[in-house]
Each structure stands twice: as C-alpha cells, then as structure tokens.
Amino acid sequence: MKTWNRKDLTGLDELSSGEIEFLLETARAFKGVGERSLKKVPALRGKTLVNFFVEPSTRTRTSFEVAAMRLSADVVNISATASSLQKGETLKDTALNLQALQADVIVLRHSSPGSAKFLSERLDSSIINAGDGAHEHPTQGLLDIFTMREKFGRIEGLNVLIVGDILFSRVARSNIFGLVKLGAKVTLVGPSTLVPRSFEKLGVRVVHRIDEVLGDADVVNLLRIQHERQRKEYFPGLGEYTSLFGLTKARAARLKPGCLVMHPGPINRGVEIDSDVADGSQSVILEQVTNGIAVRMAVLYLCAGGAGIPA
C-alpha cells in the first residue's frame, strides 16, 4: 500500500494490516523531525485542528497539540466544561459548529463508545478518535506497536503480554486489533472478572496467572486500573491485585533480558508496576510518549490529505 484513502481514524479494528503498516512507516519518517534543531515541517500549514476533549487528558491532548504544531497547523483546544455541551447542545451540533468554523480535523475524546464513528459519518471534517469510552484508543495502540517495532524490527511472532484491566480498556482493544493483524502472539492476563474468556474470539490467549507466562514474554504492556469505568465488584483490593498481577521487582527479575516493559500511563506506581521497574533499563514508557508525537503526526498528516510517506 502506497497511499492512504481515509479521512478519519476511528479505530484499528477497521484497518487492514497494510494500512497499519503504512501508518507506522509514515510515523517513522516523521520521527526524524523531532530530532532536528528546528522541529517543524510545513505539511499542514493553513489547516486547523480542534482538540475536543470531553474526558480529561494530559498526554494524549498535549501529544496531538505538539504533533499538529510540528506540522505547522493551527490548534484550538476545547474541553467539555468550556463547550456548549454544558448548556445542553448535542455532540453532533457542537461538532457541526466546529466544522462551520472551518476546522479541518477534530480530535475527539468522549466517554461514549462509537462517538468518533458517529461524527465521522456526519461530518466532512476529519475525525480522529482519541479514546471513546471502553471501545478504542487507536493512536495509543499505534504508538505502542510502533515502539515494539522500533525495538525488535518486527511485530510478527512477538510474544506480547497485556496485563490488567482488559474489560474496560480501550488501549487493550486497539493493541489487540493491531498486534493480531500484524502477526504477534498476544496473551491477556488479569483477574477473571476483568479478563473474561470471551476475548479469545479476538485471536488472543487468556491467562489468569501472570507467573505462568512472564518468562516467555518479549513485551509486557501493563494497564492502569480503570476505576472510573468499573463497578466495585469487578476489582479485588489494591494489595491483592499487586500481589497477584503487579510487576514487582521480584517478578521483573524473571523477565528475559530483552523484554520491554510498557505502560500507556498514567502509572499507578506500586500497584500495577513497582517504581524501580517503571524507571528501570527495560522500561520504554517515556519512549512511548515520545513516539506518540511521530505517530500522531502521521495520523494527522494522512487524514488531512497527505499524499504518501514524506521524504
């Protein structure tokens, strides 16, 4: 695949393996921009991006903002508390008004699954999904996969553990869709209440004891507990969770030397991961954040009409 034919990115589930590879190659080309003294290219000069975040965010919103500015786009940030949603306006009407204000790209984070897809079918502006409820978070999935690919030179055949709250995690779903399409062997690990066997239909393995699989992993991607989307009965106490599934120093000592430790953030230190492990030599958590800029540059560039991988 040498061109991109979509105006939107609402999920990785809808993409082919070729489209995912093309996004990753485009991101690789853009990563070099961040290594220059002048971190800017004119690819989206004259375009306007609106970051429309109905749910809170630090990394994702800032990353999209930095990515857009590096592409020379104009950026407007809107939160739910500063929008007319507070006055009863519908999401569709708010988005149509942003389009009428000549927004070329709207980056949407929303608590309702399918909200980005809903807008993409009704607006001419490009819609980028920055997380829709517990459905998908495609750019996080892409940056995770990009980081793995950068370190190993491939995705096919990698043993990837995704550990924690899978049931409520949009990050997990995007990782699963992307990794399986590119040939990784994905194992989901966590309490049975948060990692039901129904996920096996997506082409992954489900395990409820982390110590059975930790030693074979090439990548361990740890997820934050999604307290805001859970009911209390889904989740054991924090101490119990850490003892059963946390990447403690003792567990980390059993990882293969080249195994990557990943986390989409924000980290709950001492819960899903020990601080020394999060800051250790196998951790690529901050590299994920840096790679997120290149990935989002690629997504914005292509969805806004970029004509192929930049030179």
ABEGO torsion letter per residue (X at the ends): XABBABABBABAAABBAAAAAAAAAAAAAAAAAAABABBBBAAABGBBBBBBBABBBAAAAAAAAAAAAAAGBBBBBBBAAABAAAAGBBAAAAAAAAAAAGBABBBBBBABBGAAAAAAAABABBBBBAEBEABBBAAAAAAAAAAAAAAAGBABGBBBBBBEBAAABAAAAAAAAAAAAAGBBBBBBEBAAABBAAAAAAGBBBBABAAAAAAABABBBBBBBBAAABBAAABBBAAAAAAAABBBAAAAAABBAABBBBBAOBBBBGBABBAAAAABAABAAAAAAAAAAAAAAAAAAAAAGBAEBBX
